[in-house]
Amino acid sequence: MLKWPQILAVVCFAGAALVPAFGSPYLATVFFFLLMSLVLAQSWNWVGGDMGYINLAHGVHFGLGAYALSILFSHGVPLFLSFVAAALISAAVASLLAYPLFRMRGHYFAFGTLAIVPLAELLAYNLRRLTKGADGISLPPVNAQLTSYYIALSLAGLAVLLSIALSRSSFGLALRCIRNDEEVSEAIGLRTFPVKVKTLAANSAFAALAGATYAFQLGFIDPPSVFGLSVALAPIVMALFGGSGLLWGPAVGVLLLGSAQQILLVQVSAYQVALYGCAILLIGRFMPGGVLRSEWLRRRARWLHALLESKKPALATPAPEATEHPPVKSHHIARGSVLLRCEGVTMAFGGNTVLRNVNFTVRQGEILGLVGPNGSGKTTLFNCISGIYRPKSGQITFDGMDVASLRRDEAARLGIARTYQIPRPFADMTVIENIEAAVIFSGSDAAGAGESALRIAAYVGLGGRLSVRADALSTQERKILEFARALACRPRLLLVDEVASGLTPVELQRFILMLRQIRDELGVTIIWIEHILGALSQAADRVIVLELGSLIADGSANEVFSNDRVRRSYLPSAVVALETKTCCK
């Protein structure tokens, strides 16, 4: 059933279709400008909003599409084929640029893409044989006004429809995972690079089609008209203004800023750029995140909440009753055989050696406790095992495979899942979406991901928090959510990093029982970092101890915790207190 934003969008597009027939030529020109801006802003939002990579070179593909169509059409290539070629050429260029660009993140990615803008304009000026330089290219005289208008309308409608489809698909979920935490996305089995390349190619193709439409409508282009900084940045500003990462954010930004730009251009043309810039600064100061995310506006206009849709609707199905048995499929394992082997593992950051020649094995179906003082290298060891880091020397083999030869997502799909000492759930996604993402991208049960996620949420005790965003959970709930997400990957080796801290005694006993069930019923091998030694002693078959990156003990809990070196290294205060008490006697 359509919601009112979708109905309003249909009405707006239907009204826009009637403008050339019933409106003035000026009104048709204004609507053409708004439609072109919507195509650019909506397609930019796929990379800049949904995926979180601020792409400032979006306008370059607008210019590339304009030049591709102009060159081909002026040489006699049919119009339709010229449009298709413009889109394909731009997508191919974007795919090639993706390899160096996606080696950068954050501000570096933004600066890298911004550097392409003046470079593109410089090339347009200097490749005179192809572009005719500053003289520009004139297209064959045709009556293009009506045709270009309906092409722009079709592109805008298609961009919106694709955005709606994307927001409800697993591909859109992948984009949101990448936006939240790319490393964690890979740790649950998502291969991020192909997703990023496909998204960049798609948004570049739409920008090129917009540029081709603009060139066809105008009949003449030169470098400043299609590669200027205002052309490159205006649609990005509109998307940010409305609310990037939201389905309807770009449309709202185009409607408000695009209309304001036209009014200022007519009424106060001398100051329109300054006033336009001031409006943007005020929004950035008082409504960060865009108009639709403004708390002030949302409190006073609750009907705007429907425009905040940025994902598929939350599952309406209630979670099943909590179960005492793990709701995932078991592994067929050869208990007792070696699953993980670390040989001479050394890890250093610059001159700081964090792990020193660490050697141990973990057998299938074993729960191994890992303890040590803060800074002893426990989490670094987890990062090496899960493929986040590659050891400086030594070897880590999982089921006979060298972990260093695997990508992070390959290690995850092979069966290595983990939690983090400082919880790292996907913050702006709900509990159910966090778990569902792990089910889908690990490949464990993509067809029934929703149902599997519901059962896992109920099993770990989050059945009543399904629609709550992860950033609204308590620290302990976020840890449990991470544990659920790791379990959803259907791991063979589960790396648990201090999940139990903060639990009540009853909750702690429940968690210990849960670990045993996962081991006994699913055949999952577990390595558990924990500072609550009593809990570790109840669950662990074996305990190893790290001190300053070196392995100093390996054995049963009783053997390890009675070792003098372990007691002095890991429990110095307890040893001192015991010795003082003995001396006083």
Stockholm file with secondary structure:
# STOCKHOLM 1.0

chainA/1-585         MLKWPQILAVVCFAGAALVPAFGSPYLATVFFFLLMSLVLAQSWNWVGGDMGYINLAHGVHFGLGAYALSILFSHGVPLFLSFVAAALISAAVASLLAYPLFRMRGHYFAFGTLAIVPLAELLAYNLRRLTKGADGISLPPVNAQLTSYYIALSLAGLAVLLSIALSRSSFGLALRCIRNDEEVSEAIGLRTFPVKVKTLAANSAFAALAGATYAFQLGFIDPPSVFGLSVALAPIVMALFGGSGLLWGPAVGVLLLGSAQQILLVQVSAYQVALYGCAILLIGRFMPGGVLRSEWLRRRARWLHALLESKKPALATPAPEATEHPPVKSHHIARGSVLLRCEGVTMAFGGNTVLRNVNFTVRQGEILGLVGPNGSGKTTLFNCISGIYRPKSGQITFDGMDVASLRRDEAARLGIARTYQIPRPFADMTVIENIEAAVIFSGSDAAGAGESALRIAAYVGLGGRLSVRADALSTQERKILEFARALACRPRLLLVDEVASGLTPVELQRFILMLRQIRDELGVTIIWIEHILGALSQAADRVIVLELGSLIADGSANEVFSNDRVRRSYLPSAVVALETKTCCK
#=GR chainA/1-585 SS CCCHHHHHHHHHHHHHHHHHHHSCHHHHHHHHHHHHHHHHHHHHHIIIIISCCCCTTHHHHHHHHHHHHHHHHHTTCCHHHHHHHHHHHHHHHHHHHHHHHTTCCHHHHHHHHHTHHHHHHHHHHHCHHHHCGGGCEECCCCCCHHHHHHHHHHHHHHHHHHHHHHHTSHHHHHHHHHHHCHHHHHHTTCCHHHHHHHHHHHHHHHHHHHHHHHHHHHSEECHHHHHCHHHHHHHHHHHHHHCTTSSSHHHHHIIIIIHHHHHHHHHCTTTHHHHHHHHHHHHHHHSTTCGGGCHHHHHHCGGGGGGGCCSSCCCCSCCCCCCSSCCSCCCCCCTTSEEEEEEEEEEEETTEEEEEEEEEEEETTCEEEEECCTTSSHHHHHHHHTTSSCCSEEEEEETTEEGGGSCHHHHHHHTEEECCSSCCCCTTSBHHHHHHHHHHHHTSSSTTHHHHHHHHHHHHTCGGGTTSBGGGSCHHHHHHHHHHHHHHTCCSEEEEESCSTTCCHHHHHHHHHHHHHHHHHHCCEEEEECSCHHHHHHHCSEEEEEETTEEEEEECHHHHHTCHHHHHHHCHHHHHHHHHHHHHC
#=GC SS_cons         CCCHHHHHHHHHHHHHHHHHHHSCHHHHHHHHHHHHHHHHHHHHHIIIIISCCCCTTHHHHHHHHHHHHHHHHHTTCCHHHHHHHHHHHHHHHHHHHHHHHTTCCHHHHHHHHHTHHHHHHHHHHHCHHHHCGGGCEECCCCCCHHHHHHHHHHHHHHHHHHHHHHHTSHHHHHHHHHHHCHHHHHHTTCCHHHHHHHHHHHHHHHHHHHHHHHHHHHSEECHHHHHCHHHHHHHHHHHHHHCTTSSSHHHHHIIIIIHHHHHHHHHCTTTHHHHHHHHHHHHHHHSTTCGGGCHHHHHHCGGGGGGGCCSSCCCCSCCCCCCSSCCSCCCCCCTTSEEEEEEEEEEEETTEEEEEEEEEEEETTCEEEEECCTTSSHHHHHHHHTTSSCCSEEEEEETTEEGGGSCHHHHHHHTEEECCSSCCCCTTSBHHHHHHHHHHHHTSSSTTHHHHHHHHHHHHTCGGGTTSBGGGSCHHHHHHHHHHHHHHTCCSEEEEESCSTTCCHHHHHHHHHHHHHHHHHHCCEEEEECSCHHHHHHHCSEEEEEETTEEEEEECHHHHHTCHHHHHHHCHHHHHHHHHHHHHC
//
